[in-house]
Amino acid sequence: MQAVVLAAGEGTRIRPLSSAVPKPMLPVADRPLVAHTVDTAVDAGADEIVLVIGYKGETVRNYFGDEYRGTPVSYAVQTEQAGTADAVAAARDRIDGPFAVLNGDNLYDPAAIDRLFAECPAVCAVEVDDPRNYGVLATDDGTVVDITEKPADPPTNLANAGAYAFPEEAREWLEVSESERGEREITDVLATVVERFAVTPVTLERWLDVGRPWELLAANEWKLGDLEGRVDGEVSEDAHLEGDVVVETGATVQSGAVIEGPALIRSGATVGPNAYVRGATLVGEDAELGNGVEIKNSVLSRGASVSHLSYVGDSVLGRDVNFGAGTNVANLRHDEADVRFTVKGERVSTGRRKFGVVAGDDVKTGINTSLTPGLKLTTGATTRPGETVERDR
């Protein structure tokens, strides 16, 4: 079966992290987000991966090439972001049999994707407490009989999880009309398949749609939690590793450092003397932690640097961020309410009691900067020495 993986979007809700990197290529543990999706498809038996690319698509091409883990890879370009059916339609000329459709910014329960491929035609669903804000599957005698978007009276608690296995005939049904949202929806294709085939619902035990920065944190918590500890890099005899910690070849952990897993220290990274890394933390390639730095449950992208005597908690730092000495991130509101964050101009709840800052690429802070919870620092933003930053910039 071919697997069509959708990876064309920019990810406007996850800005500023996607300003220079397409959302599917943001780091999740030891690989880009979309690579986890592709790995799941390969493990399920896909005989070809068709990646639909668009925004900064060369980044995706350069990573996967023409073959990935022994599986051929081809590409289709979605020139306009006009919906999921439009994205799959961009790959239509490459489809020549039954095909799966997976979102490149989702993480899926691998066992469910195995079953999705085996049960074709099939659709993945996730059980939710309140399905009224989802596309909801109606079922009868073990097959899907309808899908309804955001029903006031949901027929089931099965929310559409956006993973499909279609018969070859669906290739001809990709030209659908625009929805009320002004997009061509893959759910309209699913509706046609439901009319003509017995479609099996496949329930996911675990699933995550990564659309916003705190969901990138959740994705890393998931995948870092799957790590098995190993040390291939250089670790001082005076350092202490506890739990599942991976230190890749070319990484350095210096004297007095304490790392409590799950944690991944990537190639070229340096954890300085007396640093403390804990929680589900990714220290990206060539990142650097100075003396006495504490990092908790955070993602540091490639080349990020946190200078000595700094604290970063529950945060995401983009590429080549440089936090000056004494920079401190606050990650908890005094009223202990959920931290809010700005998404497309609107302050929304993260659903997290603890959430720090999101710093785009090349952000620089002056020494002794204080950053408040739920703060967004756009690409290239700077702060003054000793400044307390309370509003996005």
N, C-alpha and C positions, 0 to 999 in steps of 0.2 A: 504493500500500500504506500502511496505517496503521502507525504505530510506537508501541507502548505502552512507555513509559519508566518504570521503577520508581524512584521517588524518595520513598518514604514513611518510610524508616528514620531513626532518630536517629543511629546509629553509635556504639554503646556502646564498641567497641574503640578508637575514636579520641578518646575523652574525654581531656582536658577541652575539646578544640576544638569538640566538638558540644554543649556545654552550653547554648548559646544559638542556635546555627546548625545546621540539619540537615546531616549529612555531605555530601549531594550539592551543597550550596551553599557549601562551603569553597573558598577561592581556589586556582585552578590557572592560572597565568599571568594573562591579561587577562580571565578570566571564571570563573564557578563551575564546579566539576567536572562537574555534570550538563549544563551548556551545551555542553561538548565532545561528550558523547554525542548530544545533540539536534542539534548541527551535523552530526555524522557521518550521522545519519538523514536530515536534510534534504538533504545532499549526495548521498545514495544514492537520493533520489527519493521520500521519504515525502510523501504528500499530506495527511497530518494527523498531529499529535503528540498522543498521549493521555498525559498525565502522571499517574501514580498517586502521590498525596501523602498524608501523614499527619502525622508529627511536624513541628510548626511549618510547616505547609503553606502558610500565607499568604506566607512568604518566597519560596517557589517561584512562587506565583501572581503576586506583585508583580514578579518579574523577567521572566517570560515573557509575561504578559498573555494576550490572546485570539489573538494572532498573532505569530509569530516568524519573521523573515526571509521574510515573505510566505506562510508556511505556517500554516494554522489550528491553534490549540492548544485542547484541552479538558482537563478534569480529572476524575479519579475519586478518591474518598477511601477509603483502607484504614483502617478504624476500629480494627482490631486487627492486631498484627504476627503473623500466623499462617502465614507462609510465602509463597514466590514464586507458587505457583498461586493462593493466596488474593488476592495483590496484583493479579494479572492478572484474576481473577474480578471484582474491584471495578470493572474497566473494561468488563465484558462487554456492558453495554447500549449502549456506544458503538462496539462492533466490528461492522462490517457488510461484511466482506470478508476477504481474506488479511491477516494482520497479523504484524508483527515484534515481538519482545519483547527489550528491551535493558535492562541494569542501569545506573541513573543514577550509580553510583559506580565504573564501569569505564571505562577508556580502550581504544578499539579501533583496530586498523589500518583506516583508511578504505577501502582497496581491498578488504579482505575483507568489509566490510559492504555495499559495492556488489554483490559477488558473492552474498552472503547473500540480498539482496533479489531478485536476478535468478534465483536457483536455487530459490526457494520451492517446496516445503518444504525447509528446510535448517537446519543447526545449526553454529555455530562451534566449532572445537576448536583447542587449542594443543598442540604437541608438547612433552612434558616428559621429563626423564631418569628420574624415578621416579613413575609415575602411580598408585601404590597409595593415595595420600591424596586422590584425585580421583574424580569420576564419569568413567568411561572408556567411550569409544565403541568398539564392535566393528563392523567394516565388512566388506563382501563385494561385490566387483565395483563399487566406487565408491559404494556406498550404506551407510547406517547400518542395522545389523540388531539392535543391542541397546545398552543403556546399563546399566552396573553401577557401583554406588557402592562405592568403595574396595575393589576386588577384590584378593585375595591373589595372584592370578596374572593380571595384566592381559592382555587379548587384544591390545591395541595400546598405543602411547604417546600416544594422542590423548585429552587431558583436555578435558572439557566446559568451554567458556569462557562459558557462560551468555548466549548470544545466539542467538535463534531466529527463523525465518520459518515461520509456521504457515499451513495452509490455513484457509479460513473455518470448516470443520467443527469445528476444534479449539475453537471458541468454546463448543461444547456439551459439551466434555470437561474443563472446568476444575474441576468439583466432584470432587475426588479425596479419598481417605481420608488421615488423618494418617499420617506416616511414623514410624519409630522415634524420631525427634527431636521428635515432637509437632508437626510442621509439615506443611502441605499443599504438596507439592513440584512445581514446574513440570516436573521430570524425569519425573514420572508421566504428565503430559500428553504429553511428548515420546515416551514409550514407546508410548502409544496411537497417536500419529501414525506412528511407525515400523512398527507392525503393519499399517497400512492404506495407507500411501503409501511411495513411494521417496524417502527423505530423503537429501539430499546433505551430506556433511561438508565444511565450508569451513575451511581451515587459516589461522589468523591468523599473520602474520609478527611482529606485536607486539601485546601485550595486557597490561593492568595492572589488577588488582583492588585498589582503594584502600580498605583497611579499617583500617589502623593509621597512626600519625603518620608513620613513616618512609616509608610508601608515598605519603603526600601529598608528601613531599620528592621521591620518585622521579617522581611525576606532574608536578611542576613542572620537574624536570630534563628530562623528555621534551618538554613543551610549550614551555618557554623555549628549548630547543634548536632549535625550529622557527622562532624569530623571525627576521625580517629587520630589521636595525638602521635606526632613523630617529630624528630629533630634532625634536619638535614643541614642546617646552618650552624653558625658559631655561637655557642652559649657559654658564658662565663661559668666557672665552677662556683662562683659566689652568687649566681642568679638562682631563682627558685621558680620552677614551673609546676603548676598544679592543675589536674584535670586534663581535658583534651586540648592540648596546645600544639599547633603546627608551626614550626620554624623552617621556612623553606631554604633551599640552597642559596647562599649569597646573603642571607639575612644575619644580623648580629644582635645578640642580647648581652648587654654589658653587666658589669659587676653590680650586685645589689638589687637588680631588677626583679620584680615579682609579677608573674603572669598567671592569672587564674582563668582557665578555659571555661567555655569554648572560646578560643582565640586563634587567629591566623596571622602570622607575621610573614609577609610576602617577601620575595626575593629582592635584595638590595635595601630592605628596610633596616633601620637601626632603632633599637630600644635602649635608651641611654641609661647611665648609672642611676640606681635607686628609683627608676620609674616603676609605676604600678599600673598594670593593665588588667582589667577585670570585666566580667560580663561577656556578652557576645560581641566581641570587638574584632574588626578587620583593620589591620595596619597594612596599607597598600604598598605596592612596589615603590621602592626608593623613598618611602615616607620616613620621617625622623622624629623621634621623641627625645627631648632633652633630659637633663638631670632633674630628678624629683617630679617629673610630670605624672599626673594621674589621668588615665583614659578609662571611661566606664561605658560599656554598651554603646559603642559608637562605630561609625564607618569613616575611615580616613582614606581618601582616594590617593592615587598615584602621586608621589612627590609632595604630599602634604607635610608640613613641619609644625610641630608644637614645641616651642622653646621652654627652657627650664622653669620649674616652679609654677606650672600652669595646670588647670583642671578643665577637662572636657567630658561632659556626661550626656548620654542619650542624644547625640548630635551626628550630623552628616557633614563632612568637610569635603569639598570638591578638590580637583587636581591643583597641585602647587599652591594650596593655601598656606599662609605663613602666619601663625599666631605668635606674637611677641611674648617675651618672658613675662610671667605673672598674669597672663590672660586667664580669666576665670569665667566659666559658663555656668549660669544658674539654670537649673532644670526643673524646679519645683515652685509653684505659686504659693504665696503665703496662705491663701485660703484653701489650698490643696484641691482646688477644682481642676478639671481637665485643662491642659494647656491648649491654647488656640493658636492657629497659624494662618497666614494669608495665602489663599489659593485663588488665583485669577481675580485678585482685588477684593476678595471677601474673607473676613475672619471666620474660620470654622474650627470646630472642636477636633482635636487629634484623637480623642478617645483615650488619651494617655495622661496619667497623673504626672508622669515625668517625661519631659521633652525639652531639649536644649535649643540649639541653633542649627540652621542650615546655611552653610557658606558656599557660595558659588566658586568656580575656579578663580585662582589668583587673588583671593581676598587676603588682605594684610591687616593685622591689628597692631597698634602700638603697645609698648610695655604697659602692664598693669591695667589693661582694658577689662571692663566688666560687661558681660553680655547677658541680657535677661531672657527668661524662658520664651520659646516660640518665636524667636527672632529670625528674620530672613536677611542675609547679606548677599546682595546681588554680585554678579561677576565683577571682579576688580575693585570692589568696595574697600575702603580703608577706614581706620579709626585713629584717633589721636592718643598719645600716651596718657594714661590715667583716666580715660573717658569711660563713662557709663552709658551704654547704648541701650535705649528702651524702645526704639521704633525701628522698623525695617529701613534699610537703606541700600 
